[in-house]
Amino acid sequence: MSISAAALFVIIAVIDLVHYAVLFIFLRGIHRKEWTKPEKLFTPKTAVCLALRGADPFLKRCITGLLTQDYPNYSVRLIVDSQEDSALPIVQRILEEIPHRCACSVDIMTVTEHNETCTLKCNSLLHALETLDPSFEVFAVCDADTLVHPSWLRDLVEPLSDPGIAAATGYRWYVPEKPNTGSLVRYLWNAAAVVQIYLYRIAWGGSMALRRDLFGNVAKSWRTAFTDDASLAPALKAAGCKLVFVPPLFMVNRETVTLSAFHRWVKRQLLCAKLHHPSWNNVAAQGILITLPLLAAVGLFVAGMCYGDWRTAVWSAAAVALYWGGVYGTLPIMEGAIRKMLRERGERAERWSWKRMLLTLAVIPVTQLVYTSALLRLYFVRRVEWRGAEYEIAGKNVRLITYQPYTQKQKESESIL
């Protein structure tokens, strides 16, 4: 057994080395632009769309940011799922409070038809996209938990000046104000996931811009899609164009979440990739190949302790500790790079307290267990509930089977995630 335990130590050491090599590629990539900065100011007429179903905790800050962009030619479309939605009175109140600060025109749209072959968010965005007049050259998408800075839209649209680039995206970065277990697990998962998202070119619907020549292919994808972002891959392939990440657009999310809510949320995130993105098999294989050596090391440690085989127990414990420390060691590197970006755009980037450092270290195994559980259970998912709507999943097909407006009463009875 001791030979097996030593072999696992070597395997996990190799996994750690691969992680750091990939992290180096990621960090080098997020600091460079994949396009040439246009000689003239590139600000084509743009529609920014925010699909709403329920009122997110930072909705006011999100809308205020969208309405005060440093961009000369854009409009904002707030798409509400129904007249009864709990977000509607909040949106109306926000617009009444800040009319003099608006840098754009604003429309509130209410969806009247709900397509049964896609999710409600895709349906709302599809409704907004198909009602755009031909003068709009860019369609930008934002999520209600995205807190945009004044140059967000300008940064997001700039890459589309390159004829070979039809879509641009940012990524999210979690900085929970209250670092409870669920929030720290989500932070850790996202820190690993964002590297995969970058390498596999997976868009994020929280900050995404599409050029007009992609509209037709995107509309076709969204009609049968579970998500607006991962489903962008086939549309880009059909158009022969590419997606790029915009370096300044790491968007901070400061929400707090429970562990159970995170588990439901991460299953949906993984389902999005599973249903739509061509790199899903690589994502799943990576999760499984990392988990198996860890489980084997834990099993050998228990066996070594039970049978008094101390050499096996030590090698196994060292293998687990090596992975644990390796994961934790990547965080200061990523945090330093991303905090620098945040400071450059004038956003606060707090240093970690000792308490948060210790809590983050402690929840690393919890993150691995929750992620693995979500990954395995994903293959048995046949129905998904998302903000009060229920969907049936059959192969790669999505069907809306239960719909009701998202009311204030419903909002109070369930997590917004």
C-alpha positions as CSV (number, residue, x, y, z in Angstrom):
1,M,0.0,0.0,0.0
2,S,2.9,2.4,0.7
3,I,4.0,2.2,-2.9
4,S,0.5,3.1,-4.0
5,A,0.4,6.0,-1.6
6,A,3.8,7.3,-2.8
7,A,2.6,7.0,-6.4
8,L,-0.4,9.1,-5.5
9,F,1.8,11.7,-4.0
10,V,3.7,11.9,-7.3
11,I,0.5,12.1,-9.3
12,I,-0.9,14.9,-7.1
13,A,2.5,16.7,-7.4
14,V,2.2,16.6,-11.2
15,I,-1.4,17.8,-10.9
16,D,-0.2,20.8,-8.9
17,L,2.5,21.6,-11.4
18,V,0.0,21.5,-14.2
19,H,-2.3,23.8,-12.3
20,Y,0.5,26.4,-11.8
21,A,1.5,26.1,-15.5
22,V,-2.1,26.7,-16.6
23,L,-2.4,29.6,-14.1
24,F,0.7,31.2,-15.7
25,I,-0.9,30.9,-19.1
26,F,-4.2,32.4,-17.8
27,L,-2.4,35.4,-16.0
28,R,-0.4,36.2,-19.1
29,G,-3.5,36.0,-21.2
30,I,-5.7,38.3,-19.1
31,H,-3.1,41.1,-19.3
32,R,-3.0,41.4,-23.0
33,K,-5.5,42.4,-25.7
34,E,-6.2,40.0,-28.6
35,W,-7.1,42.9,-30.9
36,T,-5.5,46.1,-32.1
37,K,-6.8,49.2,-30.4
38,P,-8.8,51.2,-33.0
39,E,-7.2,54.4,-34.2
40,K,-10.5,56.2,-34.0
41,L,-13.1,56.0,-31.1
42,F,-15.2,52.9,-31.7
43,T,-18.7,53.5,-30.3
44,P,-21.3,52.0,-32.6
45,K,-25.0,52.3,-31.6
46,T,-25.5,49.7,-28.9
47,A,-28.5,48.2,-27.1
48,V,-27.8,47.1,-23.5
49,C,-30.3,44.5,-22.3
50,L,-30.9,43.4,-18.8
51,A,-33.4,40.5,-18.4
52,L,-35.1,40.5,-15.0
53,R,-37.0,37.9,-13.1
54,G,-37.2,38.9,-9.4
55,A,-35.2,41.7,-7.8
56,D,-31.6,40.9,-7.1
57,P,-29.9,42.4,-4.0
58,F,-27.8,44.9,-6.0
59,L,-30.3,45.7,-8.7
60,K,-30.4,49.4,-8.0
61,R,-26.6,49.7,-8.3
62,C,-26.6,47.7,-11.4
63,I,-29.3,49.8,-13.2
64,T,-27.7,53.0,-12.0
65,G,-24.4,51.9,-13.5
66,L,-26.0,51.0,-16.8
67,L,-27.7,54.4,-17.1
68,T,-24.5,56.4,-16.4
69,Q,-22.1,54.9,-18.9
70,D,-19.3,56.9,-20.5
71,Y,-20.6,55.9,-24.0
72,P,-22.1,58.3,-26.5
73,N,-24.7,56.2,-28.4
74,Y,-26.5,53.5,-26.5
75,S,-29.9,52.6,-25.1
76,V,-30.9,50.4,-22.2
77,R,-33.7,47.8,-22.4
78,L,-35.0,46.4,-19.1
79,I,-36.9,43.3,-19.9
80,V,-39.3,42.1,-17.2
81,D,-40.7,38.6,-17.2
82,S,-44.3,39.8,-16.4
83,Q,-46.3,42.7,-15.2
84,E,-46.6,41.0,-11.8
85,D,-42.8,40.5,-11.4
86,S,-41.4,41.8,-8.1
87,A,-38.6,43.6,-10.0
88,L,-41.0,45.9,-11.9
89,P,-42.0,48.4,-9.1
90,I,-38.3,48.6,-8.0
91,V,-37.2,49.4,-11.6
92,Q,-39.9,52.0,-11.9
93,R,-38.8,53.6,-8.6
94,I,-35.2,53.7,-9.7
95,L,-36.0,55.4,-13.0
96,E,-38.1,58.0,-11.2
97,E,-35.2,58.8,-8.8
98,I,-32.4,59.3,-11.3
99,P,-33.8,60.7,-14.6
100,H,-31.4,63.6,-14.6
101,R,-28.4,61.3,-14.4
102,C,-29.3,59.1,-17.4
103,A,-26.8,59.1,-20.2
104,C,-29.1,57.1,-22.5
105,S,-32.7,56.3,-23.4
106,V,-34.4,53.6,-21.3
107,D,-37.2,51.3,-22.2
108,I,-39.0,48.8,-19.9
109,M,-40.2,45.8,-21.9
110,T,-42.6,43.2,-20.7
111,V,-42.5,39.7,-22.1
112,T,-46.0,38.5,-23.3
113,E,-45.1,35.1,-24.8
114,H,-43.0,32.5,-23.1
115,N,-41.3,30.1,-25.5
116,E,-41.5,26.5,-24.2
117,T,-38.2,25.4,-25.9
118,C,-35.8,27.7,-23.9
119,T,-35.4,29.3,-20.5
120,L,-37.1,32.5,-19.5
121,K,-33.9,34.5,-19.7
122,C,-33.1,33.3,-23.2
123,N,-36.7,34.1,-24.1
124,S,-36.5,37.6,-22.8
125,L,-33.2,38.3,-24.5
126,L,-34.5,36.9,-27.8
127,H,-37.6,39.2,-27.5
128,A,-35.3,42.2,-27.1
129,L,-32.9,41.1,-29.9
130,E,-35.7,40.5,-32.4
131,T,-37.3,43.9,-31.8
132,L,-34.1,45.9,-32.4
133,D,-34.2,48.3,-35.3
134,P,-31.5,48.0,-38.0
135,S,-29.6,51.0,-36.7
136,F,-28.2,49.0,-33.8
137,E,-24.8,47.5,-34.5
138,V,-24.1,45.9,-31.1
139,F,-26.2,43.9,-28.6
140,A,-24.8,43.9,-25.1
141,V,-26.1,41.7,-22.2
142,C,-25.7,42.3,-18.5
143,D,-26.9,40.4,-15.4
144,A,-28.7,42.1,-12.5
145,D,-25.8,41.1,-10.1
146,T,-23.2,42.8,-12.3
147,L,-22.0,46.1,-10.9
148,V,-20.8,48.0,-13.9
149,H,-18.2,50.8,-13.8
150,P,-18.5,53.9,-16.1
151,S,-16.3,52.6,-18.8
152,W,-17.8,49.1,-18.8
153,L,-19.6,49.4,-22.1
154,R,-16.8,51.2,-23.9
155,D,-14.4,48.4,-22.8
156,L,-16.8,45.7,-23.7
157,V,-17.5,47.0,-27.3
158,E,-14.0,48.0,-28.3
159,P,-12.9,44.4,-29.4
160,L,-15.7,44.3,-31.9
161,S,-13.8,46.9,-34.0
162,D,-11.8,43.9,-35.2
163,P,-13.6,42.2,-38.2
164,G,-12.6,38.7,-36.9
165,I,-14.1,39.3,-33.5
166,A,-17.9,39.0,-33.2
167,A,-18.3,38.6,-29.4
168,A,-16.6,39.9,-26.3
169,T,-17.0,39.0,-22.7
170,G,-15.9,39.7,-19.1
171,Y,-15.8,37.3,-16.2
172,R,-17.0,37.4,-12.6
173,W,-14.9,37.5,-9.5
174,Y,-16.5,36.9,-6.1
175,V,-15.6,39.1,-3.1
176,P,-18.3,38.3,-0.5
177,E,-19.0,40.9,2.1
178,K,-19.8,38.2,4.6
179,P,-17.4,35.3,4.0
180,N,-19.6,32.4,5.3
181,T,-19.0,28.8,4.2
182,G,-21.3,29.0,1.1
183,S,-19.7,32.2,-0.2
184,L,-16.2,31.0,0.3
185,V,-16.9,27.8,-1.5
186,R,-18.4,29.7,-4.4
187,Y,-15.3,31.9,-4.4
188,L,-13.0,28.9,-4.5
189,W,-15.0,27.2,-7.2
190,N,-15.1,30.3,-9.3
191,A,-11.3,30.9,-9.0
192,A,-10.7,27.5,-10.6
193,A,-13.6,27.8,-13.0
194,V,-12.6,31.2,-14.4
195,V,-9.3,29.7,-15.6
196,Q,-11.2,26.9,-17.5
197,I,-13.7,29.5,-18.8
198,Y,-10.9,31.5,-20.2
199,L,-9.0,28.6,-21.8
200,Y,-12.1,27.0,-23.3
201,R,-13.5,30.3,-24.5
202,I,-16.8,30.2,-22.7
203,A,-18.7,33.5,-22.6
204,W,-20.3,34.9,-19.5
205,G,-23.8,36.5,-19.8
206,G,-23.1,38.9,-17.0
207,S,-21.0,41.0,-19.4
208,M,-21.3,40.1,-23.1
209,A,-21.4,42.0,-26.4
210,L,-22.4,40.7,-29.8
211,R,-21.8,42.3,-33.2
212,R,-24.8,42.6,-35.6
213,D,-23.5,39.9,-38.1
214,L,-23.9,37.4,-35.2
215,F,-27.5,38.3,-34.4
216,G,-29.2,35.7,-36.7
217,N,-27.1,32.8,-35.5
218,V,-27.5,33.8,-31.8
219,A,-31.3,34.1,-32.2
220,K,-31.4,30.6,-33.6
221,S,-29.3,29.2,-30.7
222,W,-31.4,31.0,-28.0
223,R,-34.7,29.6,-29.2
224,T,-33.7,26.1,-27.9
225,A,-31.1,27.1,-25.2
226,F,-30.9,26.7,-21.5
227,T,-28.5,29.6,-21.2
228,D,-27.5,32.7,-23.3
229,D,-23.8,32.5,-22.8
230,A,-22.6,28.9,-23.3
231,S,-24.9,28.5,-26.2
232,L,-22.9,31.2,-28.0
233,A,-20.3,28.7,-29.1
234,P,-22.2,27.1,-31.9
235,A,-23.4,30.6,-33.2
236,L,-19.7,31.7,-33.3
237,K,-18.7,28.6,-35.1
238,A,-21.4,29.0,-37.7
239,A,-20.4,32.6,-38.3
240,G,-16.7,31.8,-38.5
241,C,-15.8,34.4,-35.8
242,K,-14.3,34.3,-32.4
243,L,-15.0,35.4,-28.8
244,V,-12.4,37.3,-26.8
245,F,-12.0,38.2,-23.1
246,V,-11.7,41.9,-22.3
247,P,-8.9,42.2,-19.7
248,P,-10.4,45.1,-17.6
249,L,-13.8,43.3,-17.2
250,F,-13.4,41.2,-14.1
251,M,-16.7,42.1,-12.5
252,V,-16.9,41.9,-8.7
253,N,-19.9,40.2,-7.1
254,R,-20.2,40.8,-3.3
255,E,-23.3,38.8,-2.6
256,T,-23.5,36.2,0.2
257,V,-24.9,32.8,-0.5
258,T,-25.6,29.7,1.6
259,L,-23.9,26.3,0.9
260,S,-27.2,24.7,-0.2
261,A,-28.0,27.6,-2.6
262,F,-24.5,27.4,-4.0
263,H,-25.0,23.7,-4.7
264,R,-28.2,24.3,-6.7
265,W,-26.5,27.2,-8.5
266,V,-23.3,25.4,-9.5
267,K,-25.4,22.5,-10.9
268,R,-27.1,24.9,-13.2
269,Q,-23.7,26.4,-14.2
270,L,-22.3,23.0,-15.1
271,L,-25.6,22.1,-16.9
272,C,-25.2,25.1,-19.1
273,A,-21.8,23.9,-20.3
274,K,-22.9,20.3,-20.6
275,L,-25.8,21.2,-22.8
276,H,-24.1,23.7,-25.1
277,H,-20.4,24.0,-25.0
278,P,-18.1,21.7,-27.1
279,S,-15.4,21.7,-24.4
280,W,-17.8,20.1,-21.8
281,N,-16.1,16.7,-21.9
282,N,-12.7,18.3,-21.1
283,V,-14.3,20.2,-18.2
284,A,-15.9,17.0,-16.8
285,A,-12.8,14.9,-17.3
286,Q,-10.6,17.4,-15.5
287,G,-13.0,17.4,-12.5
288,I,-13.0,13.6,-12.3
289,L,-9.3,13.1,-12.9
290,I,-8.5,15.5,-10.0
291,T,-11.0,14.0,-7.6
292,L,-10.1,10.3,-8.1
293,P,-6.5,10.6,-6.8
294,L,-7.7,12.6,-3.8
295,L,-10.3,10.0,-2.9
296,A,-7.8,7.3,-3.3
297,A,-5.3,9.1,-1.1
298,V,-7.9,9.6,1.6
299,G,-8.9,5.9,1.4
300,L,-5.3,4.8,1.7
301,F,-4.8,7.1,4.7
302,V,-7.8,5.5,6.5
303,A,-6.5,2.0,5.6
304,G,-3.0,2.9,6.8
305,M,-4.3,4.2,10.1
306,C,-6.6,1.1,10.6
307,Y,-3.9,-1.4,9.9
308,G,-1.0,0.5,11.5
309,D,0.8,1.0,8.2
310,W,2.3,4.4,9.1
311,R,4.3,4.7,6.0
312,T,1.1,4.5,3.9
313,A,-0.7,6.9,6.2
314,V,2.1,9.4,6.0
315,W,2.5,9.3,2.2
316,S,-1.3,9.6,1.8
317,A,-1.6,12.5,4.2
318,A,1.3,14.2,2.4
319,A,-0.5,13.7,-0.9
320,V,-3.7,15.3,0.3
321,A,-1.8,18.1,2.1
322,L,0.2,18.8,-1.1
323,Y,-3.0,19.3,-3.1
324,W,-4.6,21.3,-0.4
325,G,-1.6,23.6,-0.1
326,G,-1.2,23.8,-3.9
327,V,-4.8,25.0,-4.4
328,Y,-4.4,27.6,-1.6
329,G,-1.1,28.8,-3.1
330,T,-2.7,29.8,-6.3
331,L,-5.1,32.2,-4.6
332,P,-2.7,35.0,-3.6
333,I,-1.3,35.0,-7.1
334,M,-4.8,35.4,-8.7
335,E,-6.0,37.8,-6.0
336,G,-2.9,40.0,-6.6
337,A,-3.5,40.2,-10.3
338,I,-7.2,40.9,-10.2
339,R,-7.0,43.3,-7.3
340,K,-4.5,45.3,-9.4
341,M,-7.1,45.5,-12.2
342,L,-9.8,46.6,-9.8
343,R,-7.6,49.4,-8.3
344,E,-6.8,50.6,-11.8
345,R,-10.4,51.3,-12.4
346,G,-10.9,52.9,-9.0
347,E,-12.8,50.0,-7.3
348,R,-12.0,49.1,-3.8
349,A,-10.1,45.8,-3.3
350,E,-9.8,44.9,0.3
351,R,-6.9,42.8,1.7
352,W,-7.8,39.5,3.3
353,S,-8.0,39.3,7.0
354,W,-6.3,36.4,8.9
355,K,-9.8,35.1,9.7
356,R,-10.7,34.9,6.1
357,M,-7.4,33.3,5.1
358,L,-7.9,30.5,7.6
359,L,-11.6,30.0,6.7
360,T,-10.7,29.8,3.0
361,L,-8.0,27.2,3.8
362,A,-10.5,25.2,5.8
363,V,-13.2,25.1,3.1
364,I,-11.0,23.8,0.3
365,P,-12.0,20.1,0.9
366,V,-15.6,21.2,1.2
367,T,-15.4,22.9,-2.2
368,Q,-14.0,19.8,-3.8
369,L,-16.7,17.6,-2.3
370,V,-19.6,19.9,-3.2
371,Y,-18.2,20.4,-6.8
372,T,-17.8,16.6,-7.3
373,S,-21.3,16.0,-5.9
374,A,-22.7,18.5,-8.3
375,L,-20.7,17.1,-11.2
376,L,-21.9,13.5,-10.6
377,R,-25.5,14.4,-9.9
378,L,-25.6,16.4,-13.1
379,Y,-25.8,13.2,-15.2
380,F,-29.1,12.3,-13.5
381,V,-30.7,15.7,-13.8
382,R,-34.0,15.5,-15.7
383,R,-35.8,18.5,-14.2
384,V,-34.4,21.9,-13.1
385,E,-36.1,24.6,-11.1
386,W,-34.9,28.1,-11.7
387,R,-36.5,31.1,-10.0
388,G,-39.9,29.5,-9.8
389,A,-39.9,28.1,-13.3
390,E,-39.4,24.3,-13.9
391,Y,-37.7,22.9,-17.0
392,E,-37.5,19.4,-18.4
393,I,-34.1,18.3,-19.7
394,A,-34.1,15.6,-22.4
395,G,-30.7,15.1,-24.0
396,K,-29.8,18.6,-25.2
397,N,-33.4,19.7,-25.4
398,V,-35.0,22.1,-22.9
399,R,-38.7,22.4,-22.3
400,L,-40.5,24.8,-20.0
401,I,-43.1,22.8,-18.1
402,T,-44.1,25.1,-15.2
403,Y,-44.4,28.9,-15.3
404,Q,-45.7,31.5,-12.9
405,P,-44.8,35.2,-12.5
406,Y,-42.1,35.9,-10.0
407,T,-44.0,37.7,-7.3
408,Q,-42.8,39.3,-4.0
409,K,-44.3,36.5,-2.0
410,Q,-42.4,33.9,-4.1
411,K,-39.2,35.9,-3.8
412,E,-39.5,35.9,0.0
413,S,-39.9,32.1,0.1
414,E,-36.9,31.0,-2.0
415,S,-33.3,32.0,-2.8
416,I,-32.8,34.4,-5.6
417,L,-30.2,32.0,-7.0
